[in-house]
Amino acid sequence: MANHLRFVGRTVMVQNGNVEAAYGVLNRILAQDGVAEAVRRSRYYEKPCRARRRRAFEASRRVYCAEMARRIAFVGRSSRQDPWLGC
């Protein structure tokens, strides 16, 4: 079971007995995967209407963040032409 890709991706090695650092790395990995949030959400029953609202909000936030990141990347490009050449 430990050779399964899902578990290999979440494997953290403890180096020099430093368990606290390994625990922090594991928490970061689980937070990026959304495991802790899924466990927190499944602790209590979520009404279907609230689940739809939450999923719609998360989707709209993903779209907004992706669009904002695209705009920031566009403005931050160093190779773009100056729109106001004479000024």
VOKE-770913 format. One record per atom (N, C-alpha, C): residue in three letters; chain; atom name; x, y, z. Coordinates in steps of 0.2 Angstrom, whole numbers. Layout:
BEGIN
SITE tise marlo lumti     x     y     z
SITE  ALA     A    CA     X     Y     Z
...
end
This chain:
BEGIN
SITE tise marlo lumti     x     y     z
SITE  MET     A     N     4    -6     0
SITE  MET     A    CA     0     0     0
SITE  MET     A     C     4     6     0
SITE  ALA     A     N    10     6     3
SITE  ALA     A    CA    14    12     4
SITE  ALA     A     C    17    14    -3
SITE  ASN     A     N    17     9    -8
SITE  ASN     A    CA    20    11   -15
SITE  ASN     A     C    15    14   -19
SITE  HIS     A     N     9    15   -17
SITE  HIS     A    CA     4    18   -21
SITE  HIS     A     C     6    25   -22
SITE  LEU     A     N     5    28   -27
SITE  LEU     A    CA     7    35   -29
SITE  LEU     A     C     4    40   -24
SITE  ARG     A     N    -2    39   -22
SITE  ARG     A    CA    -6    44   -17
SITE  ARG     A     C    -2    44   -11
SITE  PHE     A     N     1    38    -8
SITE  PHE     A    CA     4    38    -2
SITE  PHE     A     C    12    41    -3
SITE  VAL     A     N    15    39    -9
SITE  VAL     A    CA    21    41   -10
SITE  VAL     A     C    22    49   -10
SITE  GLY     A     N    17    52   -13
SITE  GLY     A    CA    17    59   -14
SITE  GLY     A     C    16    63    -7
SITE  ARG     A     N    14    59    -2
SITE  ARG     A    CA    13    62     5
SITE  ARG     A     C    18    59    10
SITE  THR     A     N    23    56     8
SITE  THR     A    CA    28    53    12
SITE  THR     A     C    33    59    14
SITE  VAL     A     N    34    59    21
SITE  VAL     A    CA    39    64    23
SITE  VAL     A     C    44    61    27
SITE  MET     A     N    50    62    26
SITE  MET     A    CA    56    59    29
SITE  MET     A     C    58    63    35
SITE  VAL     A     N    59    60    41
SITE  VAL     A    CA    62    64    47
SITE  VAL     A     C    69    63    46
SITE  GLN     A     N    72    69    46
SITE  GLN     A    CA    80    69    46
SITE  GLN     A     C    83    72    53
SITE  ASN     A     N    88    68    55
SITE  ASN     A    CA    91    70    61
SITE  ASN     A     C    86    70    67
SITE  GLY     A     N    81    66    67
SITE  GLY     A    CA    76    66    73
SITE  GLY     A     C    72    72    74
SITE  ASN     A     N    72    77    68
SITE  ASN     A    CA    68    83    69
SITE  ASN     A     C    61    82    67
SITE  VAL     A     N    57    80    71
SITE  VAL     A    CA    50    78    70
SITE  VAL     A     C    46    84    69
SITE  GLU     A     N    47    90    72
SITE  GLU     A    CA    43    96    71
SITE  GLU     A     C    44    98    64
SITE  ALA     A     N    50    98    61
SITE  ALA     A    CA    50   100    54
SITE  ALA     A     C    47    96    50
SITE  ALA     A     N    47    89    51
SITE  ALA     A    CA    44    85    47
SITE  ALA     A     C    36    85    47
SITE  TYR     A     N    34    87    53
SITE  TYR     A    CA    27    88    55
SITE  TYR     A     C    24    94    51
SITE  GLY     A     N    28    99    51
SITE  GLY     A    CA    26   105    47
SITE  GLY     A     C    26   104    40
SITE  VAL     A     N    31   100    37
SITE  VAL     A    CA    31    99    30
SITE  VAL     A     C    24    95    28
SITE  LEU     A     N    23    90    33
SITE  LEU     A    CA    17    86    31
SITE  LEU     A     C    10    90    32
SITE  ASN     A     N    10    95    37
SITE  ASN     A    CA     4    99    37
SITE  ASN     A     C     4   103    31
SITE  ARG     A     N     9   106    28
SITE  ARG     A    CA     9   110    22
SITE  ARG     A     C     7   106    16
SITE  ILE     A     N     9   100    15
SITE  ILE     A    CA     7    95    10
SITE  ILE     A     C    -1    94    10
SITE  LEU     A     N    -3    92    16
SITE  LEU     A    CA   -10    91    17
SITE  LEU     A     C   -14    97    16
SITE  ALA     A     N   -12   103    18
SITE  ALA     A    CA   -16   109    17
SITE  ALA     A     C   -16   110     9
SITE  GLN     A     N   -11   109     6
SITE  GLN     A    CA   -11   110    -2
SITE  GLN     A     C   -16   105    -5
SITE  ASP     A     N   -16    99    -2
SITE  ASP     A    CA   -21    94    -5
SITE  ASP     A     C   -28    96    -3
SITE  GLY     A     N   -29    99     2
SITE  GLY     A    CA   -36   101     5
SITE  GLY     A     C   -38    95     9
SITE  VAL     A     N   -34    91    12
SITE  VAL     A    CA   -37    85    16
SITE  VAL     A     C   -39    88    22
SITE  ALA     A     N   -36    92    26
SITE  ALA     A    CA   -38    95    32
SITE  ALA     A     C   -45    98    32
SITE  GLU     A     N   -46   102    26
SITE  GLU     A    CA   -52   106    25
SITE  GLU     A     C   -58   101    24
SITE  ALA     A     N   -56    96    20
SITE  ALA     A    CA   -61    91    18
SITE  ALA     A     C   -64    87    25
SITE  VAL     A     N   -59    86    29
SITE  VAL     A    CA   -61    82    35
SITE  VAL     A     C   -65    87    40
SITE  ARG     A     N   -63    93    40
SITE  ARG     A    CA   -66    98    44
SITE  ARG     A     C   -73    99    41
SITE  ARG     A     N   -74    99    35
SITE  ARG     A    CA   -81   100    32
SITE  ARG     A     C   -85    94    33
SITE  SER     A     N   -82    88    33
SITE  SER     A    CA   -86    82    34
SITE  SER     A     C   -88    80    41
SITE  ARG     A     N   -85    84    46
SITE  ARG     A    CA   -87    83    53
SITE  ARG     A     C   -94    84    54
SITE  TYR     A     N   -97    89    51
SITE  TYR     A    CA  -104    90    52
SITE  TYR     A     C  -108    90    46
SITE  TYR     A     N  -114    88    46
SITE  TYR     A    CA  -119    88    40
SITE  TYR     A     C  -119    95    37
SITE  GLU     A     N  -119    95    31
SITE  GLU     A    CA  -119   101    27
SITE  GLU     A     C  -125   101    22
SITE  LYS     A     N  -130   105    23
SITE  LYS     A    CA  -136   105    19
SITE  LYS     A     C  -135   106    12
SITE  PRO     A     N  -138   103     8
SITE  PRO     A    CA  -137   103     1
SITE  PRO     A     C  -137   110    -2
SITE  CYS     A     N  -141   114     0
SITE  CYS     A    CA  -142   121    -2
SITE  CYS     A     C  -135   125     0
SITE  ARG     A     N  -133   124     6
SITE  ARG     A    CA  -126   127     8
SITE  ARG     A     C  -120   124     4
SITE  ALA     A     N  -121   117     3
SITE  ALA     A    CA  -115   114    -1
SITE  ALA     A     C  -115   117    -8
SITE  ARG     A     N  -121   118   -11
SITE  ARG     A    CA  -121   121   -18
SITE  ARG     A     C  -118   129   -18
SITE  ARG     A     N  -120   132   -13
SITE  ARG     A    CA  -118   139   -12
SITE  ARG     A     C  -110   139   -11
SITE  ARG     A     N  -108   135    -7
SITE  ARG     A    CA  -100   134    -5
SITE  ARG     A     C   -97   133   -12
SITE  ARG     A     N   -99   128   -15
SITE  ARG     A    CA   -96   126   -22
SITE  ARG     A     C   -96   131   -27
SITE  ALA     A     N  -102   135   -27
SITE  ALA     A    CA  -102   140   -32
SITE  ALA     A     C   -97   146   -30
SITE  PHE     A     N   -97   147   -24
SITE  PHE     A    CA   -92   152   -21
SITE  PHE     A     C   -85   150   -23
SITE  GLU     A     N   -83   144   -21
SITE  GLU     A    CA   -76   142   -23
SITE  GLU     A     C   -75   142   -30
SITE  ALA     A     N   -80   140   -34
SITE  ALA     A    CA   -78   141   -42
SITE  ALA     A     C   -77   148   -44
SITE  SER     A     N   -82   152   -41
SITE  SER     A    CA   -81   159   -43
SITE  SER     A     C   -74   162   -41
SITE  ARG     A     N   -72   160   -35
SITE  ARG     A    CA   -66   163   -32
SITE  ARG     A     C   -60   160   -36
SITE  ARG     A     N   -60   154   -39
SITE  ARG     A    CA   -55   151   -43
SITE  ARG     A     C   -55   155   -49
SITE  VAL     A     N   -61   156   -52
SITE  VAL     A    CA   -61   160   -59
SITE  VAL     A     C   -58   167   -58
SITE  TYR     A     N   -60   170   -52
SITE  TYR     A    CA   -57   177   -51
SITE  TYR     A     C   -50   177   -50
SITE  CYS     A     N   -47   172   -46
SITE  CYS     A    CA   -40   172   -44
SITE  CYS     A     C   -36   171   -51
SITE  ALA     A     N   -39   166   -55
SITE  ALA     A    CA   -35   165   -61
SITE  ALA     A     C   -35   171   -66
SITE  GLU     A     N   -41   174   -66
SITE  GLU     A    CA   -41   180   -70
SITE  GLU     A     C   -36   186   -68
SITE  MET     A     N   -36   187   -61
SITE  MET     A    CA   -32   192   -58
SITE  MET     A     C   -24   190   -59
SITE  ALA     A     N   -23   184   -58
SITE  ALA     A    CA   -16   181   -59
SITE  ALA     A     C   -14   183   -67
SITE  ARG     A     N   -18   181   -71
SITE  ARG     A    CA   -17   183   -78
SITE  ARG     A     C   -16   190   -80
SITE  ARG     A     N   -20   194   -77
SITE  ARG     A    CA   -19   201   -78
SITE  ARG     A     C   -12   204   -74
SITE  ILE     A     N   -11   201   -68
SITE  ILE     A    CA    -5   203   -65
SITE  ILE     A     C     1   201   -69
SITE  ALA     A     N     1   195   -72
SITE  ALA     A    CA     7   193   -76
SITE  ALA     A     C     7   197   -82
SITE  PHE     A     N     2   199   -85
SITE  PHE     A    CA     2   203   -91
SITE  PHE     A     C     5   210   -90
SITE  VAL     A     N     3   213   -84
SITE  VAL     A    CA     6   220   -82
SITE  VAL     A     C    13   219   -80
SITE  GLY     A     N    15   213   -77
SITE  GLY     A    CA    22   212   -75
SITE  GLY     A     C    27   210   -80
SITE  ARG     A     N    25   209   -86
SITE  ARG     A    CA    29   207   -92
SITE  ARG     A     C    34   212   -93
SITE  SER     A     N    40   210   -94
SITE  SER     A    CA    45   215   -96
SITE  SER     A     C    46   216  -104
SITE  SER     A     N    43   211  -107
SITE  SER     A    CA    44   212  -115
SITE  SER     A     C    38   215  -118
SITE  ARG     A     N    33   218  -114
SITE  ARG     A    CA    28   221  -118
SITE  ARG     A     C    30   228  -120
SITE  GLN     A     N    26   230  -126
SITE  GLN     A    CA    28   236  -129
SITE  GLN     A     C    24   242  -125
SITE  ASP     A     N    28   248  -125
SITE  ASP     A    CA    25   253  -121
SITE  ASP     A     C    19   256  -125
SITE  PRO     A     N    13   256  -122
SITE  PRO     A    CA     7   259  -126
SITE  PRO     A     C     7   266  -128
SITE  TRP     A     N    11   270  -124
SITE  TRP     A    CA    11   277  -125
SITE  TRP     A     C    19   279  -126
SITE  LEU     A     N    20   278  -133
SITE  LEU     A    CA    27   279  -135
SITE  LEU     A     C    30   286  -134
SITE  GLY     A     N    26   291  -136
SITE  GLY     A    CA    28   298  -135
SITE  GLY     A     C    28   302  -129
SITE  CYS     A     N    26   299  -124
SITE  CYS     A    CA    25   302  -117
SITE  CYS     A     C    31   301  -113
end
